[in-house]
Amino acid sequence: MSFDLPRNVILPVDAIDVRLDAGPHPFALDNVEAITENWQSEIAANPALFDGTVVLLSELAYRDRRLIGRCHAVNYSAFMLWRKRRENSGAEHAYAHAVLVAADNALVAIRMGPRTVNAGRVYFAAGSFEPIDFRDGLVDVDFNMIREVREETGLDLSNARRGVRWHALSTSSGTVIFRRYHADGSADEIARRISAFVATEADPEIEGPVIIRHAGDLPDGLSPHMKPLIEWHFSNEG
């Protein structure tokens, strides 16, 4: 199966069957020394980095509005080397976005904090899939979305109204799986709640909220994959 899905187009997704393989990822096995060497340079540049556990894909395909794939747990240090060697690596990355929609239809994204790998970048609150996001070996995408939003912004989306389905956008840099989550309150009110939460954190992941009010309202530092998602939201109801 390897990686077989359309690129650079937004795909409707009715089911996600991405499973966690207990075995190591071939990329991690084949690059042990390079991973260690690169990690030393990474933490020298940013001592705040933590070598936790994330997952990398070894297969992903799109069939009949389903995402089907396999992934493996790897150390974050392996992921950091993969970011530099992703071409023809036999590995790809997938992540999830809860597209946070305010009552006035504006979007509320976040700007990453200065000590993070993506410092200054603007996207929806998100993080890589981790083993905790899997149930009986199958990824629970909404659990990941809710967990990451809560950790970064303090907002609890557990009971928020969700879009009827997921969507996905696959590019050369990775595959984002996204879904609308409708939050109570205007964008300004939600932003104030996020800012208040960030102010209580000793070492916040994010700098703060970023409101996007229309398709042309593209903030500085916007991650490249975000523009199609923003345009999709403002041109599609639901």
C-alpha positions as CSV (number, residue, x, y, z in Angstrom):
1,M,0.0,0.0,0.0
2,S,2.8,2.4,0.9
3,F,1.5,6.0,0.4
4,D,-1.3,6.2,-2.1
5,L,-3.6,9.2,-1.8
6,P,-4.3,12.3,-3.8
7,R,-2.1,15.3,-2.9
8,N,-2.9,19.0,-2.6
9,V,-6.7,18.4,-2.6
10,I,-9.2,18.4,0.3
11,L,-10.7,14.9,0.6
12,P,-13.9,14.0,2.5
13,V,-13.3,11.3,5.0
14,D,-16.0,9.1,6.5
15,A,-13.8,6.6,8.3
16,I,-10.2,6.4,9.6
17,D,-8.5,3.0,9.9
18,V,-5.0,3.9,10.9
19,R,-3.4,1.3,13.1
20,L,-0.4,1.3,15.4
21,D,2.1,-1.4,14.6
22,A,4.0,-2.7,17.6
23,G,7.2,-3.1,15.6
24,P,9.8,-0.3,15.1
25,H,9.6,2.0,12.1
26,P,12.2,1.0,9.5
27,F,13.4,4.7,9.4
28,A,14.2,4.6,13.1
29,L,16.1,1.3,12.7
30,D,18.1,2.4,9.7
31,N,19.2,5.8,11.2
32,V,20.2,5.1,14.8
33,E,23.5,6.9,14.8
34,A,22.2,9.8,12.7
35,I,19.3,10.3,15.0
36,T,21.5,10.5,18.0
37,E,23.9,12.9,16.3
38,N,21.1,15.2,15.1
39,W,19.4,15.2,18.4
40,Q,22.5,16.5,20.1
41,S,22.5,19.5,17.8
42,E,18.8,20.0,18.2
43,I,18.9,20.2,22.0
44,A,22.0,22.4,21.9
45,A,20.0,24.9,19.8
46,N,16.8,24.4,21.9
47,P,17.3,22.8,25.4
48,A,13.6,22.9,26.0
49,L,13.0,20.0,23.5
50,F,11.9,16.7,25.1
51,D,12.5,13.3,23.5
52,G,9.1,11.9,24.0
53,T,7.1,9.5,21.8
54,V,5.2,10.3,18.6
55,V,4.2,8.1,15.7
56,L,5.3,8.0,12.0
57,L,3.4,6.4,9.2
58,S,4.8,3.6,7.1
59,E,1.6,3.3,5.0
60,L,-1.4,5.5,4.2
61,A,-4.0,5.2,1.4
62,Y,-7.4,6.8,0.5
63,R,-10.1,4.3,-0.5
64,D,-13.8,4.9,-0.8
65,R,-13.7,8.0,1.5
66,R,-11.6,6.1,4.0
67,L,-8.1,6.7,5.3
68,I,-6.3,3.4,5.8
69,G,-2.8,3.1,7.2
70,R,-0.2,1.9,9.5
71,C,2.1,3.7,11.9
72,H,4.8,3.1,14.5
73,A,5.9,4.7,17.7
74,V,9.2,6.5,17.4
75,N,11.2,8.8,19.7
76,Y,10.8,12.5,19.0
77,S,14.5,12.6,18.1
78,A,13.8,10.2,15.2
79,F,10.9,12.5,14.1
80,M,13.3,15.5,14.1
81,L,15.8,13.7,11.8
82,W,12.9,12.6,9.6
83,R,11.9,16.3,9.1
84,K,15.2,16.8,7.5
85,R,15.3,13.6,5.5
86,R,11.6,13.0,4.6
87,E,12.1,12.6,0.9
88,N,12.2,8.9,-0.1
89,S,12.4,8.0,3.6
90,G,9.6,5.4,3.6
91,A,7.9,7.5,6.3
92,E,5.3,10.2,6.4
93,H,3.6,12.3,9.1
94,A,-0.1,12.8,9.9
95,Y,-1.6,15.1,12.4
96,A,-5.1,16.4,13.3
97,H,-6.7,19.9,13.5
98,A,-9.8,20.8,15.4
99,V,-10.9,23.7,13.2
100,L,-12.2,25.9,16.0
101,V,-15.3,27.9,14.8
102,A,-16.7,30.7,16.9
103,A,-20.4,31.6,17.0
104,D,-19.7,34.5,14.6
105,N,-18.2,32.0,12.1
106,A,-14.7,33.4,12.6
107,L,-11.9,30.9,13.1
108,V,-9.6,30.8,16.2
109,A,-6.1,29.5,15.6
110,I,-3.0,29.8,17.8
111,R,0.6,31.1,17.4
112,M,3.2,28.8,18.8
113,G,5.5,29.8,21.6
114,P,9.1,30.8,21.2
115,R,10.6,27.7,22.8
116,T,8.8,25.3,20.5
117,V,10.1,23.7,17.2
118,N,7.5,25.7,15.3
119,A,8.0,29.0,17.1
120,G,5.9,31.8,15.7
121,R,3.9,29.6,13.3
122,V,0.1,30.0,13.2
123,Y,-2.2,27.0,12.9
124,F,-5.0,25.3,14.8
125,A,-4.0,23.9,18.2
126,A,-2.6,20.5,17.4
127,G,0.1,18.0,18.1
128,S,1.5,14.8,16.7
129,F,-0.4,11.6,17.4
130,E,1.0,9.7,20.4
131,P,0.4,6.1,21.6
132,I,-2.2,7.5,24.1
133,D,-4.4,8.5,21.1
134,F,-5.0,4.8,20.0
135,R,-7.8,2.6,21.2
136,D,-7.1,-1.2,20.7
137,G,-4.5,-0.2,18.2
138,L,-6.8,2.1,16.2
139,V,-6.2,5.9,16.1
140,D,-8.9,8.0,17.8
141,V,-8.5,11.2,15.9
142,D,-11.1,13.2,17.9
143,F,-9.5,12.2,21.2
144,N,-6.2,13.6,19.9
145,M,-8.0,16.9,18.7
146,I,-9.7,17.4,22.1
147,R,-6.6,16.5,24.1
148,E,-4.3,18.9,22.2
149,V,-6.8,21.8,22.2
150,R,-7.2,21.4,26.0
151,E,-3.5,21.2,26.6
152,E,-2.6,24.2,24.5
153,T,-5.6,26.5,25.1
154,G,-7.5,25.3,28.1
155,L,-10.7,24.9,26.1
156,D,-12.7,21.7,26.5
157,L,-14.3,20.7,23.2
158,S,-15.7,17.4,24.5
159,N,-19.3,18.5,24.2
160,A,-18.8,20.9,21.3
161,R,-20.9,20.4,18.1
162,R,-18.7,18.7,15.5
163,G,-18.7,18.7,11.7
164,V,-20.5,15.6,10.3
165,R,-17.3,14.2,8.9
166,W,-13.5,14.6,8.8
167,H,-11.6,15.9,5.9
168,A,-7.9,15.5,4.9
169,L,-5.3,17.4,3.0
170,S,-2.2,15.6,2.0
171,T,0.9,17.5,0.9
172,S,4.6,16.7,0.5
173,S,5.1,17.8,4.2
174,G,2.4,15.6,5.7
175,T,-1.3,14.8,5.9
176,V,-3.6,16.9,8.1
177,I,-6.9,15.4,9.2
178,F,-9.4,18.1,10.2
179,R,-12.9,18.6,11.5
180,R,-14.9,21.6,12.5
181,Y,-15.6,22.1,16.2
182,H,-18.2,24.8,17.0
183,A,-17.4,26.6,20.3
184,D,-19.8,28.8,22.3
185,G,-19.1,32.6,22.2
186,S,-17.7,35.1,19.7
187,A,-14.1,34.8,18.4
188,D,-13.2,37.7,20.7
189,E,-14.6,35.9,23.8
190,I,-12.9,32.6,22.9
191,A,-9.6,34.5,22.4
192,R,-9.9,36.1,25.8
193,R,-10.4,32.7,27.4
194,I,-7.4,31.3,25.7
195,S,-5.3,34.3,26.6
196,A,-6.4,34.0,30.3
197,F,-5.3,30.3,30.2
198,V,-1.9,31.1,28.7
199,A,-1.3,33.7,31.4
200,T,-1.7,31.0,34.1
201,E,0.8,28.6,32.5
202,A,4.4,28.6,33.7
203,D,5.7,27.4,30.4
204,P,3.0,27.8,27.8
205,E,3.2,26.0,24.4
206,I,1.5,28.8,22.6
207,E,2.1,32.6,22.5
208,G,-1.7,33.2,22.2
209,P,-4.8,33.1,20.0
210,V,-5.1,34.3,16.4
211,I,-8.5,35.2,15.0
212,I,-9.2,34.7,11.3
213,R,-12.4,36.5,10.2
214,H,-12.5,35.8,6.4
215,A,-10.7,33.9,3.7
216,G,-8.3,36.8,2.9
217,D,-7.5,37.4,6.6
218,L,-4.2,35.5,6.6
219,P,-1.9,36.3,9.5
220,D,1.9,36.6,9.5
221,G,3.5,33.2,10.2
222,L,0.6,31.2,8.8
223,S,1.7,27.6,8.1
224,P,1.4,26.8,4.4
225,H,-1.2,24.1,4.9
226,M,-3.6,26.5,6.6
227,K,-4.6,28.6,3.7
228,P,-6.5,25.8,1.9
229,L,-8.3,25.0,5.2
230,I,-9.3,28.6,5.8
231,E,-10.6,28.9,2.2
232,W,-12.5,25.7,2.6
233,H,-14.2,26.8,5.8
234,F,-15.4,30.2,4.5
235,S,-16.7,28.6,1.2
236,N,-18.4,25.6,2.8
237,E,-21.3,25.6,5.2
238,G,-21.6,23.0,8.0
